[in-house]
């Protein structure tokens, strides 16, 4: 949902009972989206394993490394498919040896800067994309990235919820109030796939730079025609496109948690 929309309690209850998550997008490009995930009581054993893994420093760090490295590998693969030379091997090796989450997040930021510096060459100058920015985004590409990441994070959160995991307990992203940290963890390796999907859609003519509005306080946002085109394509094409990377990202986590689980009486 985006903008000022009144939702009756009966609708939210029906969504929860149908295991449908709801994402409330900020109306003016500021702040974070709010995710409403239905609560499931399934798979208590797996959820307890998640808590145990989080409080085990070694396991938690291992999972954080796994997430960060998977993202860097995906970034490298997509750049290579576009014949954009990059060598992140030393950074991947550093990620596998990172002593803590702060080091991993710093490494991830370093790689992201290098990645977007090359990725921008795929975009026509009319899109005015120079670097990653947000809150609010200052150009059409960043507006699309922020919106897509938010929608994908909500979709991933619903997958997490379906497996009975606690979406608030992450390993790379530490738990914070009102933050779906585990969904953000699993989103990281999926982001390069989102980037590629967006580029393909724009390259095929889905949107033009003229379908965005710009304001000093609001940043850059899709206009009405742009929203209509984007959301139709997202729900029809993007979520099926992202099924494989989301499944793979979640599978890596589940393999570790299942090894770490114990019988629950």
C-alpha positions as CSV (number, residue, x, y, z in Angstrom):
1,X,0.0,0.0,0.0
2,X,1.2,3.5,-0.7
3,X,-0.2,7.0,0.1
4,X,-3.0,7.7,2.6
5,X,-5.3,4.7,2.5
6,X,-7.8,3.7,5.2
7,X,-7.7,-0.1,5.7
8,X,-10.6,-1.7,7.7
9,X,-9.6,-4.1,10.5
10,X,-11.7,-6.8,8.8
11,X,-9.4,-6.5,5.7
12,X,-6.2,-6.8,7.8
13,X,-7.7,-9.7,9.8
14,X,-8.6,-11.5,6.5
15,X,-5.1,-10.9,5.2
16,X,-3.6,-12.4,8.4
17,X,-5.9,-15.4,8.3
18,X,-5.0,-16.0,4.6
19,X,-1.2,-15.7,5.4
20,X,-0.9,-12.6,3.2
21,X,1.6,-10.0,4.3
22,X,1.0,-6.3,3.8
23,X,3.6,-3.6,3.2
24,X,2.8,0.0,3.8
25,X,5.0,2.3,1.7
26,X,5.9,5.8,2.8
27,X,3.8,8.3,0.8
28,X,6.4,10.9,0.3
29,X,9.6,8.9,-0.2
30,X,10.8,9.3,3.4
31,X,11.1,6.7,6.1
32,X,10.9,2.9,5.8
33,X,8.1,0.7,4.6
34,X,6.1,-1.0,7.4
35,X,5.6,-4.8,7.0
36,X,2.6,-6.5,8.5
37,X,3.4,-10.2,8.6
38,X,0.8,-12.8,9.7
39,X,1.9,-14.8,12.8
40,X,2.3,-18.5,12.4
41,X,2.8,-21.0,15.1
42,X,4.3,-23.6,12.9
43,X,7.8,-25.1,13.1
44,X,8.6,-24.3,16.7
45,X,11.7,-26.5,16.4
46,X,13.2,-24.5,13.6
47,X,12.5,-21.2,15.3
48,X,14.2,-22.3,18.5
49,X,17.2,-23.3,16.4
50,X,17.2,-19.8,15.0
51,X,17.4,-18.3,18.5
52,X,20.1,-20.7,19.5
53,X,22.1,-19.9,16.4
54,X,21.8,-16.2,17.1
55,X,23.1,-16.5,20.6
56,X,26.0,-18.7,19.5
57,X,28.6,-16.1,18.4
58,X,30.5,-18.5,16.1
59,X,27.3,-19.7,14.3
60,X,25.9,-16.2,14.0
61,X,29.1,-14.8,12.5
62,X,29.3,-17.8,10.1
63,X,25.8,-17.1,8.8
64,X,26.5,-13.4,8.5
65,X,29.6,-14.2,6.4
66,X,27.6,-16.6,4.3
67,X,25.0,-13.9,3.5
68,X,27.5,-11.1,2.7
69,X,29.7,-13.3,0.5
70,X,26.7,-14.7,-1.4
71,X,25.7,-11.1,-2.2
72,X,29.2,-10.2,-3.5
73,X,29.3,-13.3,-5.6
74,X,25.9,-12.4,-7.2
75,X,27.1,-8.9,-7.9
76,X,30.2,-10.2,-9.5
77,X,28.2,-12.7,-11.7
78,X,25.8,-10.1,-13.0
79,X,28.6,-7.7,-13.9
80,X,30.4,-10.4,-15.7
81,X,27.3,-11.3,-17.7
82,X,27.4,-7.7,-19.0
83,X,31.1,-7.9,-19.7
84,X,31.9,-5.4,-17.0
85,X,35.3,-6.4,-15.7
86,X,35.5,-6.9,-12.0
87,X,37.5,-8.9,-9.6
88,X,36.0,-9.3,-6.1
89,X,37.9,-12.4,-5.2
90,X,40.1,-10.7,-2.6
91,X,37.0,-9.0,-1.1
92,X,35.2,-12.4,-1.0
93,X,38.2,-13.9,0.8
94,X,38.2,-11.0,3.3
95,X,34.5,-11.6,3.9
96,X,35.1,-15.3,4.7
97,X,37.6,-14.2,7.3
98,X,35.8,-11.2,8.7
99,X,36.1,-11.1,12.5
100,X,32.7,-9.4,13.2
101,X,29.6,-7.9,11.6
102,X,30.9,-4.4,11.6
103,X,33.8,-5.5,9.4
104,X,31.3,-7.4,7.1
105,X,29.1,-4.3,6.7
106,X,32.0,-2.1,5.9
107,X,33.2,-4.6,3.3
108,X,29.7,-4.8,1.9
109,X,29.6,-1.1,1.5
110,X,33.0,-1.0,-0.2
111,X,31.9,-3.7,-2.7
112,X,28.6,-1.9,-3.3
113,X,30.3,1.3,-4.2
114,X,32.5,-0.5,-6.7
115,X,29.6,-2.5,-8.1
116,X,27.3,0.5,-8.7
117,X,30.2,2.4,-10.2
118,X,30.3,-0.2,-13.0
119,X,26.6,-1.0,-13.1
120,X,25.8,2.7,-13.8
121,X,27.5,2.3,-17.2
122,X,24.5,0.2,-18.4
123,X,22.1,3.2,-18.0
124,X,21.5,5.9,-20.5
125,X,22.4,9.4,-19.4
126,X,18.8,10.5,-19.4
127,X,18.3,8.4,-16.2
128,X,20.8,10.6,-14.4
129,X,22.1,7.7,-12.3
130,X,25.5,8.4,-10.7
131,X,25.5,6.5,-7.4
132,X,23.3,4.7,-4.9
133,X,21.3,7.1,-2.7
134,X,18.1,7.0,-0.7
135,X,15.8,8.5,1.9
136,X,14.7,10.1,-0.3
137,X,16.1,8.9,-3.6
138,X,17.4,11.7,-5.9
139,X,17.0,10.1,-9.3
140,X,14.7,7.6,-11.1
141,X,17.0,4.6,-10.9
142,X,17.4,5.0,-7.1
143,X,13.6,5.5,-6.8
144,X,13.1,2.2,-8.5
145,X,15.8,0.4,-6.5
146,X,14.4,1.6,-3.2
147,X,10.8,0.6,-4.1
148,X,11.9,-2.8,-5.5
149,X,14.0,-3.6,-2.5
150,X,11.1,-2.8,-0.1
151,X,8.6,-4.9,-2.1
152,X,11.1,-7.8,-2.3
153,X,11.9,-7.6,1.4
154,X,8.2,-7.9,2.2
155,X,7.9,-10.9,-0.1
156,X,10.9,-12.5,1.5
157,X,9.5,-11.8,5.0
158,X,6.4,-13.7,4.0
159,X,8.5,-16.7,3.0
160,X,10.4,-16.5,6.3
161,X,7.1,-16.4,8.2
162,X,5.8,-19.4,6.3
163,X,8.7,-21.4,7.6
164,X,7.9,-20.3,11.1
165,X,11.1,-18.3,11.6
166,X,11.2,-15.0,13.6
167,X,11.6,-12.3,11.0
168,X,13.0,-9.9,13.6
169,X,16.1,-12.0,14.4
170,X,18.8,-11.6,11.8
171,X,22.5,-12.5,11.7
172,X,24.1,-9.9,9.5
173,X,21.5,-7.3,10.3
174,X,21.3,-7.2,14.1
175,X,17.8,-7.0,15.6
176,X,16.4,-3.5,16.0
177,X,12.9,-2.3,16.9
178,X,10.4,-2.5,14.1
179,X,13.0,-3.9,11.7
180,X,12.6,-7.3,9.8
181,X,16.3,-8.1,10.2
182,X,16.1,-11.7,8.9
183,X,14.2,-10.6,5.8
184,X,16.9,-8.0,5.2
185,X,19.6,-10.7,5.6
186,X,18.0,-12.9,3.0
187,X,17.4,-9.9,0.7
188,X,21.1,-9.2,0.4
189,X,22.0,-11.9,-2.1
190,X,18.8,-11.2,-4.0
191,X,19.5,-7.5,-4.5
192,X,21.7,-8.0,-7.6
193,X,18.9,-10.0,-9.2
194,X,16.5,-7.1,-8.5
195,X,19.0,-4.7,-10.1
196,X,19.2,-6.9,-13.2
197,X,15.4,-7.3,-13.4
198,X,15.0,-3.5,-13.2
199,X,17.5,-2.9,-15.9
200,X,15.9,-5.4,-18.2
201,X,12.5,-3.9,-17.8
202,X,13.6,-0.3,-18.4
203,X,15.8,-1.5,-21.3
204,X,12.7,-3.1,-22.8
205,X,10.7,0.1,-22.5
206,X,8.6,-0.4,-19.4
207,X,9.3,3.1,-18.1
208,X,10.9,6.4,-19.1
209,X,12.5,9.1,-17.0
210,X,9.5,11.3,-17.8
211,X,7.3,9.1,-15.6
212,X,8.9,10.4,-12.4
213,X,8.2,13.5,-10.3
214,X,10.9,15.4,-8.4
215,X,10.7,17.6,-5.3
216,X,13.1,19.0,-2.8
217,X,11.5,17.3,0.1
218,X,10.0,14.3,-1.6
219,X,12.9,13.3,-3.7
220,X,12.3,11.4,-7.0
221,X,9.1,9.3,-7.2
222,X,7.1,7.4,-9.8
223,X,4.1,9.4,-11.2
224,X,0.6,7.8,-11.5
225,X,1.3,6.3,-15.0
226,X,4.6,5.0,-13.8
227,X,3.2,3.4,-10.7
228,X,0.5,1.6,-12.8
229,X,3.1,0.2,-15.2
230,X,5.6,-0.7,-12.5
231,X,3.3,-2.5,-10.1
232,X,1.6,-4.5,-12.8
233,X,4.9,-5.7,-14.1
234,X,6.3,-6.3,-10.6
235,X,3.5,-8.6,-9.4
236,X,3.3,-10.4,-12.8
237,X,7.0,-10.8,-13.5
238,X,9.4,-9.8,-10.8
239,X,8.2,-12.1,-8.0
240,X,8.4,-15.2,-10.3
241,X,11.8,-14.0,-11.5
242,X,13.1,-13.7,-7.9
243,X,11.8,-17.1,-6.8
244,X,15.1,-18.9,-7.5
245,X,17.4,-16.5,-5.7
246,X,15.0,-16.2,-2.7
247,X,14.7,-19.9,-2.5
248,X,18.5,-20.3,-2.6
249,X,19.1,-17.6,0.0
250,X,16.6,-19.2,2.3
251,X,17.9,-22.7,1.7
252,X,21.4,-21.8,2.8
253,X,20.0,-20.5,6.1
254,X,17.7,-23.5,6.7
255,X,20.6,-25.9,6.1
256,X,22.6,-24.4,8.9
257,X,19.6,-24.1,11.3
258,X,18.5,-27.7,10.8
259,X,22.0,-28.8,11.6
260,X,21.8,-26.7,14.8
261,X,18.4,-27.7,15.9
262,X,17.6,-30.1,18.8
263,X,14.5,-32.1,19.6
264,X,11.7,-30.0,21.2
265,X,9.5,-31.7,23.8
